[in-house]
Amino acid sequence: MATSVSEGRGVHETQEGSDGGGAEEDEGSITGSEVSSVVNNGSVISTVPDRHGFLGGAQYCPEEKQLVSPVVVLRRERKWLAMIGSWEKYMDKNYKKVRERCRKGIPASVRPRAWLYLCSGHHLMKQHRGLYAQLARQEGDPRWVDDIRKDLHRQFPYHEMFAQQEGHGQQDLLEVLKSFSILNPEVGYCQAQAPIAAFLLMHMPAEEAFWCLVSICDKYLSGYYSQGMEALQIDGDVLFGLLKKVSPAVYKHLKKQKIEPILYMTEWFLCVFTRTLPWPTLLRIWDMFLCEGIKVIFKVALIVLKYSLGQSGVLKKCPTMYETLEVLRSPPERYMEELFVVTQIQRLSLTEEDFEYEHERQVVKRSKEKDKARRKDR
């Protein structure tokens, strides 16, 4: 990464959805208590989406737990609306209050607007008025456009927005990713950008999703999608170094089996956990990620490693690399739940200095290895 873990890539810095209510139900209409199902590609899915728009698949959660009362949610909505109305003042003089409210969870009704402001996407939109529309009209590099088209159907196929082939959701996704590849020709298109763009499109219009994607790739995940992905490899080594402090037993196990971090953390970091976490947990993690930066993703990864492998008897059941990676590919559900993950993030005893020290150590180590390799080639 071009900048350190705790600087630059954590920017200290809506469209509100409609219930579509008001229409009377016909006699034969489907109600929440009369959910039917259909078969899609061999999988049974509901004809009634959950509150996040999923009709089936691993993310589907029709009976989501209500962790906060409606009264508290309403109070938080008002606070967020007032804060967004005086955004620059809060960011300049009361950032800790913004961070505190992000950690508590952003109300769903204001989350799209809050995310846009947190990552400074609103500034980019103002600075480049009309640019997205221009980019969207361009044809783009055929090489990237072909790759993007091949990946469209793979992005959350059980979500109502992307379930239809060549539907509005897939068309918006194509335009956002194509526009990004035109704006950043050196990076072009990377498959891991697609789930992030799709995730953003579920919460905001295409233009806002585009500028959020630009900000995330430039500031939060700097260097992740470049050739060689050296920034990602360094962060993998940083993660492994931090694991030694957080869970020595798991660290020793992975080291003994010679499992490189790149084998298990690539999708977590490149896709910002959009392919890994349950949806309620993912939303809370993004609330914090867009406020505090990449160190939030480090913390989630450390929690996955510590609790997936560190519980009694688990390591004995993982005698080889195969079993170990299988556990990490499908972490136990109880350790991925919203309340558990958010609580454990707050309990992790890692300081800014820990991140800085480990990052600097890994950069120096990699630089020495490169120098050694160059001398050997002479």
Contacts in CASP RR format, 6 or more apart in sequence:
PFRMAT RR
TARGET T0000
AUTHOR 0000-0000-0000
METHOD contacts of the structure
MODEL  1
MATSVSEGRGVHETQEGSDGGGAEEDEGSITGSEVSSVVNNGSVISTVPD
RHGFLGGAQYCPEEKQLVSPVVVLRRERKWLAMIGSWEKYMDKNYKKVRE
RCRKGIPASVRPRAWLYLCSGHHLMKQHRGLYAQLARQEGDPRWVDDIRK
DLHRQFPYHEMFAQQEGHGQQDLLEVLKSFSILNPEVGYCQAQAPIAAFL
LMHMPAEEAFWCLVSICDKYLSGYYSQGMEALQIDGDVLFGLLKKVSPAV
YKHLKKQKIEPILYMTEWFLCVFTRTLPWPTLLRIWDMFLCEGIKVIFKV
ALIVLKYSLGQSGVLKKCPTMYETLEVLRSPPERYMEELFVVTQIQRLSL
TEEDFEYEHERQVVKRSKEKDKARRKDR
1 9 0 8 1.000
1 222 0 8 1.000
1 223 0 8 1.000
1 224 0 8 1.000
1 231 0 8 1.000
1 234 0 8 1.000
1 235 0 8 1.000
1 294 0 8 1.000
1 359 0 8 1.000
2 222 0 8 1.000
2 223 0 8 1.000
2 231 0 8 1.000
3 9 0 8 1.000
3 222 0 8 1.000
4 355 0 8 1.000
4 356 0 8 1.000
4 359 0 8 1.000
4 360 0 8 1.000
5 235 0 8 1.000
5 238 0 8 1.000
5 294 0 8 1.000
5 295 0 8 1.000
5 298 0 8 1.000
5 355 0 8 1.000
5 356 0 8 1.000
5 358 0 8 1.000
5 359 0 8 1.000
6 295 0 8 1.000
6 352 0 8 1.000
6 355 0 8 1.000
6 356 0 8 1.000
8 219 0 8 1.000
8 222 0 8 1.000
9 219 0 8 1.000
9 220 0 8 1.000
9 221 0 8 1.000
9 222 0 8 1.000
9 293 0 8 1.000
9 294 0 8 1.000
10 219 0 8 1.000
10 220 0 8 1.000
10 291 0 8 1.000
10 292 0 8 1.000
10 293 0 8 1.000
10 294 0 8 1.000
10 295 0 8 1.000
11 118 0 8 1.000
11 119 0 8 1.000
11 120 0 8 1.000
11 215 0 8 1.000
11 219 0 8 1.000
11 220 0 8 1.000
11 290 0 8 1.000
11 293 0 8 1.000
12 91 0 8 1.000
12 95 0 8 1.000
12 98 0 8 1.000
12 291 0 8 1.000
13 91 0 8 1.000
13 117 0 8 1.000
13 118 0 8 1.000
13 119 0 8 1.000
13 120 0 8 1.000
14 109 0 8 1.000
14 110 0 8 1.000
14 111 0 8 1.000
14 112 0 8 1.000
14 113 0 8 1.000
14 114 0 8 1.000
14 116 0 8 1.000
14 203 0 8 1.000
14 204 0 8 1.000
15 112 0 8 1.000
15 113 0 8 1.000
15 203 0 8 1.000
15 204 0 8 1.000
15 205 0 8 1.000
15 208 0 8 1.000
16 109 0 8 1.000
16 110 0 8 1.000
16 112 0 8 1.000
16 113 0 8 1.000
17 109 0 8 1.000
25 31 0 8 1.000
30 36 0 8 1.000
30 47 0 8 1.000
30 48 0 8 1.000
32 48 0 8 1.000
35 46 0 8 1.000
35 47 0 8 1.000
35 48 0 8 1.000
35 62 0 8 1.000
36 46 0 8 1.000
36 47 0 8 1.000
36 48 0 8 1.000
37 44 0 8 1.000
37 45 0 8 1.000
37 46 0 8 1.000
37 47 0 8 1.000
38 44 0 8 1.000
38 45 0 8 1.000
38 47 0 8 1.000
39 45 0 8 1.000
40 158 0 8 1.000
40 163 0 8 1.000
41 157 0 8 1.000
43 56 0 8 1.000
43 57 0 8 1.000
43 158 0 8 1.000
45 55 0 8 1.000
45 56 0 8 1.000
45 57 0 8 1.000
45 60 0 8 1.000
45 158 0 8 1.000
46 55 0 8 1.000
46 56 0 8 1.000
46 60 0 8 1.000
46 62 0 8 1.000
47 55 0 8 1.000
48 55 0 8 1.000
48 62 0 8 1.000
49 55 0 8 1.000
49 159 0 8 1.000
49 160 0 8 1.000
50 60 0 8 1.000
50 61 0 8 1.000
50 62 0 8 1.000
50 64 0 8 1.000
51 64 0 8 1.000
52 59 0 8 1.000
52 61 0 8 1.000
52 159 0 8 1.000
52 202 0 8 1.000
52 279 0 8 1.000
53 159 0 8 1.000
53 160 0 8 1.000
53 161 0 8 1.000
53 202 0 8 1.000
54 60 0 8 1.000
54 61 0 8 1.000
54 156 0 8 1.000
54 158 0 8 1.000
54 159 0 8 1.000
54 160 0 8 1.000
54 279 0 8 1.000
55 158 0 8 1.000
55 159 0 8 1.000
55 160 0 8 1.000
55 163 0 8 1.000
56 158 0 8 1.000
57 158 0 8 1.000
59 156 0 8 1.000
59 158 0 8 1.000
59 159 0 8 1.000
59 278 0 8 1.000
59 279 0 8 1.000
60 158 0 8 1.000
61 278 0 8 1.000
61 279 0 8 1.000
61 280 0 8 1.000
64 280 0 8 1.000
65 280 0 8 1.000
65 338 0 8 1.000
67 338 0 8 1.000
67 339 0 8 1.000
68 76 0 8 1.000
73 107 0 8 1.000
76 101 0 8 1.000
76 104 0 8 1.000
76 105 0 8 1.000
76 106 0 8 1.000
76 107 0 8 1.000
77 107 0 8 1.000
77 109 0 8 1.000
77 110 0 8 1.000
79 101 0 8 1.000
80 101 0 8 1.000
80 106 0 8 1.000
80 107 0 8 1.000
80 110 0 8 1.000
80 114 0 8 1.000
81 110 0 8 1.000
83 90 0 8 1.000
83 97 0 8 1.000
83 98 0 8 1.000
83 101 0 8 1.000
84 110 0 8 1.000
84 113 0 8 1.000
84 114 0 8 1.000
84 117 0 8 1.000
87 117 0 8 1.000
90 97 0 8 1.000
90 98 0 8 1.000
91 98 0 8 1.000
98 118 0 8 1.000
98 291 0 8 1.000
99 291 0 8 1.000
99 292 0 8 1.000
102 114 0 8 1.000
102 118 0 8 1.000
102 287 0 8 1.000
102 288 0 8 1.000
102 290 0 8 1.000
102 291 0 8 1.000
102 292 0 8 1.000
103 287 0 8 1.000
103 288 0 8 1.000
103 342 0 8 1.000
103 346 0 8 1.000
105 284 0 8 1.000
105 287 0 8 1.000
106 114 0 8 1.000
106 115 0 8 1.000
106 287 0 8 1.000
108 283 0 8 1.000
111 203 0 8 1.000
111 283 0 8 1.000
111 287 0 8 1.000
112 203 0 8 1.000
112 204 0 8 1.000
112 208 0 8 1.000
114 287 0 8 1.000
115 200 0 8 1.000
115 203 0 8 1.000
115 204 0 8 1.000
115 212 0 8 1.000
115 286 0 8 1.000
115 287 0 8 1.000
115 290 0 8 1.000
116 122 0 8 1.000
116 204 0 8 1.000
116 208 0 8 1.000
116 211 0 8 1.000
116 212 0 8 1.000
118 290 0 8 1.000
118 291 0 8 1.000
119 212 0 8 1.000
119 215 0 8 1.000
119 216 0 8 1.000
119 219 0 8 1.000
119 220 0 8 1.000
119 290 0 8 1.000
120 215 0 8 1.000
120 219 0 8 1.000
121 208 0 8 1.000
121 211 0 8 1.000
121 212 0 8 1.000
121 214 0 8 1.000
121 215 0 8 1.000
122 211 0 8 1.000
124 211 0 8 1.000
124 214 0 8 1.000
124 215 0 8 1.000
125 132 0 8 1.000
125 207 0 8 1.000
125 208 0 8 1.000
125 211 0 8 1.000
128 211 0 8 1.000
131 183 0 8 1.000
132 179 0 8 1.000
132 206 0 8 1.000
132 207 0 8 1.000
132 210 0 8 1.000
132 211 0 8 1.000
133 207 0 8 1.000
135 178 0 8 1.000
135 179 0 8 1.000
135 182 0 8 1.000
135 183 0 8 1.000
136 175 0 8 1.000
136 178 0 8 1.000
136 179 0 8 1.000
136 206 0 8 1.000
138 178 0 8 1.000
138 179 0 8 1.000
138 182 0 8 1.000
139 145 0 8 1.000
140 178 0 8 1.000
140 181 0 8 1.000
140 182 0 8 1.000
141 181 0 8 1.000
141 182 0 8 1.000
141 185 0 8 1.000
141 188 0 8 1.000
144 177 0 8 1.000
144 178 0 8 1.000
144 181 0 8 1.000
144 188 0 8 1.000
144 189 0 8 1.000
145 174 0 8 1.000
145 178 0 8 1.000
145 181 0 8 1.000
147 189 0 8 1.000
147 191 0 8 1.000
148 174 0 8 1.000
148 177 0 8 1.000
148 178 0 8 1.000
148 181 0 8 1.000
148 189 0 8 1.000
148 194 0 8 1.000
149 174 0 8 1.000
151 191 0 8 1.000
151 194 0 8 1.000
152 162 0 8 1.000
152 170 0 8 1.000
152 173 0 8 1.000
152 174 0 8 1.000
152 194 0 8 1.000
153 165 0 8 1.000
153 170 0 8 1.000
154 194 0 8 1.000
155 162 0 8 1.000
155 170 0 8 1.000
155 173 0 8 1.000
155 194 0 8 1.000
155 195 0 8 1.000
155 197 0 8 1.000
155 198 0 8 1.000
156 162 0 8 1.000
156 195 0 8 1.000
156 198 0 8 1.000
156 199 0 8 1.000
156 202 0 8 1.000
157 163 0 8 1.000
159 198 0 8 1.000
159 202 0 8 1.000
161 168 0 8 1.000
161 169 0 8 1.000
161 198 0 8 1.000
161 201 0 8 1.000
161 202 0 8 1.000
162 169 0 8 1.000
162 170 0 8 1.000
162 173 0 8 1.000
162 198 0 8 1.000
164 170 0 8 1.000
169 201 0 8 1.000
172 201 0 8 1.000
172 206 0 8 1.000
172 209 0 8 1.000
173 194 0 8 1.000
173 197 0 8 1.000
173 198 0 8 1.000
173 201 0 8 1.000
175 206 0 8 1.000
176 197 0 8 1.000
176 200 0 8 1.000
176 201 0 8 1.000
176 206 0 8 1.000
176 209 0 8 1.000
176 210 0 8 1.000
176 213 0 8 1.000
177 189 0 8 1.000
177 193 0 8 1.000
177 194 0 8 1.000
177 197 0 8 1.000
179 210 0 8 1.000
180 187 0 8 1.000
180 188 0 8 1.000
180 189 0 8 1.000
180 193 0 8 1.000
180 197 0 8 1.000
180 210 0 8 1.000
180 213 0 8 1.000
180 214 0 8 1.000
180 217 0 8 1.000
181 187 0 8 1.000
181 188 0 8 1.000
181 189 0 8 1.000
183 214 0 8 1.000
184 214 0 8 1.000
184 217 0 8 1.000
186 226 0 8 1.000
187 217 0 8 1.000
187 225 0 8 1.000
187 226 0 8 1.000
188 225 0 8 1.000
190 225 0 8 1.000
190 270 0 8 1.000
192 224 0 8 1.000
192 225 0 8 1.000
192 267 0 8 1.000
192 270 0 8 1.000
192 271 0 8 1.000
193 213 0 8 1.000
193 217 0 8 1.000
193 225 0 8 1.000
195 271 0 8 1.000
195 274 0 8 1.000
195 275 0 8 1.000
196 213 0 8 1.000
196 216 0 8 1.000
196 271 0 8 1.000
196 272 0 8 1.000
196 274 0 8 1.000
197 209 0 8 1.000
197 210 0 8 1.000
197 213 0 8 1.000
198 274 0 8 1.000
199 274 0 8 1.000
199 282 0 8 1.000
199 286 0 8 1.000
200 208 0 8 1.000
200 209 0 8 1.000
200 212 0 8 1.000
200 213 0 8 1.000
201 209 0 8 1.000
203 209 0 8 1.000
204 212 0 8 1.000
216 272 0 8 1.000
216 290 0 8 1.000
217 224 0 8 1.000
217 225 0 8 1.000
220 289 0 8 1.000
220 290 0 8 1.000
220 293 0 8 1.000
220 294 0 8 1.000
221 269 0 8 1.000
221 270 0 8 1.000
221 272 0 8 1.000
221 294 0 8 1.000
222 231 0 8 1.000
223 229 0 8 1.000
223 230 0 8 1.000
223 231 0 8 1.000
223 232 0 8 1.000
224 231 0 8 1.000
224 232 0 8 1.000
224 269 0 8 1.000
224 270 0 8 1.000
225 270 0 8 1.000
230 366 0 8 1.000
232 262 0 8 1.000
232 266 0 8 1.000
232 269 0 8 1.000
232 270 0 8 1.000
233 262 0 8 1.000
233 366 0 8 1.000
234 359 0 8 1.000
234 362 0 8 1.000
234 363 0 8 1.000
234 366 0 8 1.000
235 265 0 8 1.000
235 269 0 8 1.000
235 294 0 8 1.000
235 298 0 8 1.000
236 261 0 8 1.000
236 262 0 8 1.000
236 265 0 8 1.000
236 269 0 8 1.000
237 261 0 8 1.000
237 362 0 8 1.000
237 365 0 8 1.000
237 366 0 8 1.000
238 298 0 8 1.000
238 355 0 8 1.000
238 358 0 8 1.000
238 359 0 8 1.000
238 362 0 8 1.000
239 261 0 8 1.000
239 265 0 8 1.000
239 298 0 8 1.000
239 301 0 8 1.000
239 302 0 8 1.000
240 251 0 8 1.000
240 254 0 8 1.000
240 261 0 8 1.000
241 251 0 8 1.000
241 358 0 8 1.000
241 362 0 8 1.000
242 298 0 8 1.000
242 302 0 8 1.000
242 350 0 8 1.000
242 354 0 8 1.000
242 355 0 8 1.000
242 358 0 8 1.000
243 250 0 8 1.000
243 251 0 8 1.000
243 254 0 8 1.000
243 302 0 8 1.000
243 305 0 8 1.000
243 306 0 8 1.000
244 251 0 8 1.000
245 350 0 8 1.000
245 354 0 8 1.000
246 302 0 8 1.000
246 305 0 8 1.000
246 306 0 8 1.000
246 348 0 8 1.000
246 349 0 8 1.000
246 350 0 8 1.000
247 302 0 8 1.000
247 305 0 8 1.000
247 306 0 8 1.000
247 309 0 8 1.000
247 310 0 8 1.000
249 310 0 8 1.000
249 315 0 8 1.000
250 305 0 8 1.000
250 306 0 8 1.000
250 309 0 8 1.000
250 310 0 8 1.000
250 315 0 8 1.000
253 309 0 8 1.000
253 315 0 8 1.000
253 318 0 8 1.000
253 324 0 8 1.000
254 305 0 8 1.000
254 309 0 8 1.000
254 324 0 8 1.000
257 320 0 8 1.000
257 321 0 8 1.000
257 324 0 8 1.000
258 321 0 8 1.000
259 321 0 8 1.000
259 324 0 8 1.000
259 325 0 8 1.000
263 325 0 8 1.000
264 305 0 8 1.000
264 325 0 8 1.000
264 328 0 8 1.000
264 329 0 8 1.000
265 301 0 8 1.000
267 275 0 8 1.000
267 276 0 8 1.000
268 276 0 8 1.000
268 297 0 8 1.000
268 300 0 8 1.000
268 301 0 8 1.000
268 304 0 8 1.000
269 294 0 8 1.000
269 297 0 8 1.000
269 301 0 8 1.000
272 286 0 8 1.000
272 289 0 8 1.000
272 297 0 8 1.000
273 282 0 8 1.000
273 285 0 8 1.000
273 297 0 8 1.000
273 300 0 8 1.000
274 282 0 8 1.000
276 304 0 8 1.000
276 331 0 8 1.000
276 336 0 8 1.000
277 285 0 8 1.000
277 300 0 8 1.000
277 336 0 8 1.000
277 341 0 8 1.000
278 333 0 8 1.000
278 336 0 8 1.000
278 337 0 8 1.000
278 338 0 8 1.000
280 338 0 8 1.000
281 336 0 8 1.000
281 337 0 8 1.000
281 338 0 8 1.000
281 341 0 8 1.000
281 342 0 8 1.000
284 338 0 8 1.000
284 341 0 8 1.000
284 342 0 8 1.000
285 296 0 8 1.000
285 297 0 8 1.000
285 300 0 8 1.000
285 341 0 8 1.000
285 342 0 8 1.000
288 296 0 8 1.000
288 345 0 8 1.000
289 296 0 8 1.000
289 297 0 8 1.000
295 355 0 8 1.000
296 345 0 8 1.000
298 355 0 8 1.000
299 345 0 8 1.000
299 348 0 8 1.000
299 350 0 8 1.000
300 341 0 8 1.000
300 345 0 8 1.000
302 348 0 8 1.000
302 350 0 8 1.000
303 335 0 8 1.000
303 341 0 8 1.000
303 344 0 8 1.000
303 345 0 8 1.000
303 348 0 8 1.000
304 328 0 8 1.000
304 331 0 8 1.000
304 335 0 8 1.000
304 336 0 8 1.000
305 328 0 8 1.000
307 331 0 8 1.000
307 332 0 8 1.000
307 335 0 8 1.000
307 344 0 8 1.000
308 314 0 8 1.000
308 327 0 8 1.000
308 328 0 8 1.000
308 331 0 8 1.000
308 332 0 8 1.000
308 335 0 8 1.000
309 315 0 8 1.000
309 318 0 8 1.000
309 324 0 8 1.000
309 327 0 8 1.000
309 328 0 8 1.000
314 327 0 8 1.000
317 323 0 8 1.000
318 324 0 8 1.000
318 327 0 8 1.000
334 340 0 8 1.000
335 341 0 8 1.000
END
